[in-house]
Amino acid sequence: MIPVGVDTHKHEHLARSLDGLGQLVGGLEINTNLAGYLELAEWLPALGDEVVVGIESAGSYGSACAPARTRPRQSG
């Protein structure tokens, strides 16, 4: 599992990923617009197959961010 936390703000969101030891694996700062959400959607799969995302304030500033983190599961 690769945890990602998204800290949401009015004009930008900050995403951070940690490894099993709590060390920073990667980070991303996006603007709160379509281009930013697409950037997040492209960045998350690059982290690996088992990414788990927690979004702060998913009912307000983070609400537009939530759909960007979902991607269709591939059956196999």
Secondary structure, DSSP 8 states (H G I E B T S, - for coil): -EEEEEEE-SSEEEEEEE-TTS-EEEEEEEESSHHHHHHHHHHHHHT-SSEEEEETTTTTTTTTTGGGG-------
